[in-house]
Amino acid sequence: SFAAAAAVTLGVLFGLGVFEPTGRAIVPMAGVMVGNSMTATVVASRRIVAEARDHRDLVEARLALGLSSRDAFAPHLREALRTALVPQIETTKAVGIIALPGAMTGLILAGVDPVDAVRVQVAVMYLVLGSVATTTSVMAIGLTRGLFSPDHRLVVPR
């Protein structure tokens, strides 16, 4: 899922010409993406398993009523993804207002025009948010499928 996130978000970023596709742009951006994506992926995967364990009765009741495993688990999947994505969304909203992140601060200290520094930081924050959303979504879909047998029985350990 990290490769999918990297391909999609870096492809968009470099494809639109926001940054030049050079090593000095790719390496730090990929590092920031992977680091943030790993954190969100761990949070999401733990929440998904916890939701399956904590709400086993509800999920099995929905399955007994004829819902597919996907539909039976959907509210719990949404909650797990929300838990994983909210910190990154809140961080993105606070950039420049409450916090001055590393890229922006470093560029300003290096003498770059503050407006250009803000542009770079906004691009980085949206890059990170996109990669986190992509990675957690891909991982969540795969993990959720693994929680159910082919005949739609919940197989998460008690």
C-alpha positions in Angstrom: 0.0 0.0 0.0 3.0 2.3 0.5 4.0 1.8 -3.1 0.5 2.6 -4.3 0.4 5.8 -2.2 3.9 6.8 -3.4 3.0 6.2 -7.1 -0.3 8.0 -7.0 0.7 11.1 -4.9 4.2 11.6 -6.3 2.8 11.0 -9.8 0.3 13.7 -9.4 2.8 16.1 -7.8 5.4 15.7 -10.4 2.9 15.2 -13.3 1.3 18.6 -12.6 4.8 20.2 -12.4 4.5 21.3 -8.8 8.1 20.1 -8.3 10.8 18.9 -10.6 11.2 15.1 -10.6 14.8 15.2 -9.2 16.4 13.2 -6.5 16.5 16.1 -4.1 12.7 16.5 -4.4 11.8 12.8 -4.6 13.8 11.5 -1.6 12.6 13.8 1.1 9.0 13.8 -0.1 8.9 10.0 -0.3 10.4 9.9 3.2 7.8 12.2 4.7 5.0 10.3 2.9 6.2 6.9 4.1 6.7 8.0 7.7 3.3 9.6 8.0 1.6 6.8 6.2 3.2 4.2 8.4 1.8 5.9 11.5 -1.7 6.2 10.1 -1.7 2.6 8.8 -0.8 1.2 12.2 -3.5 3.3 13.9 -6.1 2.2 11.3 -5.2 -1.5 11.4 -5.3 -1.6 15.2 -8.7 0.2 15.2 -10.1 -2.1 12.5 -9.2 -5.2 14.5 -10.4 -3.6 17.7 -13.7 -2.6 16.1 -14.2 -6.2 14.8 -13.5 -7.6 18.3 -15.5 -5.0 20.2 -18.5 -5.0 17.9 -18.5 -8.7 16.9 -22.1 -9.1 18.1 -23.4 -6.2 15.9 -21.4 -7.3 12.9 -22.7 -10.9 13.2 -26.3 -9.6 13.7 -26.0 -7.7 10.4 -24.6 -10.7 8.7 -27.5 -12.8 10.1 -29.9 -10.3 8.6 -28.4 -10.9 5.2 -26.0 -8.1 4.8 -22.7 -8.8 3.0 -19.5 -8.7 5.1 -18.6 -5.4 3.4 -21.9 -3.8 4.4 -22.0 -5.4 7.9 -18.6 -4.0 8.7 -18.9 -0.6 6.9 -19.7 1.6 10.0 -16.8 0.1 11.9 -14.4 0.6 9.0 -15.5 4.2 8.7 -14.8 4.8 12.4 -11.4 3.2 12.1 -10.4 5.3 9.1 -11.7 8.4 10.7 -9.6 7.7 13.8 -6.5 7.3 11.6 -7.1 10.3 9.3 -8.2 13.0 11.7 -4.8 13.8 13.1 -3.4 14.4 9.6 -6.4 16.4 8.6 -6.1 18.6 11.7 -2.4 19.0 11.2 -3.0 20.1 7.6 -5.6 22.6 8.7 -3.3 24.2 11.3 -0.3 24.7 9.0 0.8 28.3 9.1 -1.8 29.4 11.6 -0.8 27.5 14.7 2.3 25.6 13.6 5.2 26.3 11.3 6.3 22.9 9.9 9.9 22.0 9.1 9.9 22.6 5.3 8.4 26.1 5.6 10.6 27.1 8.6 13.8 25.8 6.9 13.1 27.6 3.7 12.3 30.9 5.4 15.5 30.6 7.5 17.4 29.9 4.3 16.2 33.2 2.8 13.5 32.0 0.5 10.5 34.3 -0.1 7.9 33.4 2.6 5.2 33.1 0.0 7.3 30.4 -1.9 8.0 28.7 1.4 4.2 28.5 2.2 3.6 27.1 -1.3 6.1 24.4 -0.8 4.7 23.5 2.6 1.1 23.4 1.4 2.1 21.1 -1.4 4.0 18.9 1.1 1.0 18.8 3.5 -1.4 17.8 0.7 1.0 15.3 -0.5 1.2 13.7 2.9 -2.6 13.9 3.4 -3.1 12.2 0.0 -0.6 9.5 0.7 -2.0 8.8 4.2 -5.5 8.6 2.8 -4.5 6.3 0.0 -2.4 4.0 2.1 -4.9 3.6 4.9 -7.7 3.0 2.4 -5.8 0.3 0.5 -4.7 -1.4 3.8 -8.2 -1.1 5.3 -9.8 -2.8 2.4 -7.3 -5.7 2.4 -7.5 -6.1 6.2 -11.3 -6.0 6.3 -11.4 -8.7 3.6 -9.2 -10.8 5.8 -11.5 -10.6 8.7 -14.2 -12.5 6.9 -14.3 -16.0 5.4 -15.4 -16.5 1.7 -18.9 -17.3 3.0 -19.0 -14.0 4.9 -18.4 -15.3 8.5 -16.4 -13.1 10.8 -13.2 -14.9 11.6 -11.4 -12.4 13.9 -10.1 -14.1 17.0 -12.0 -13.4 20.2 
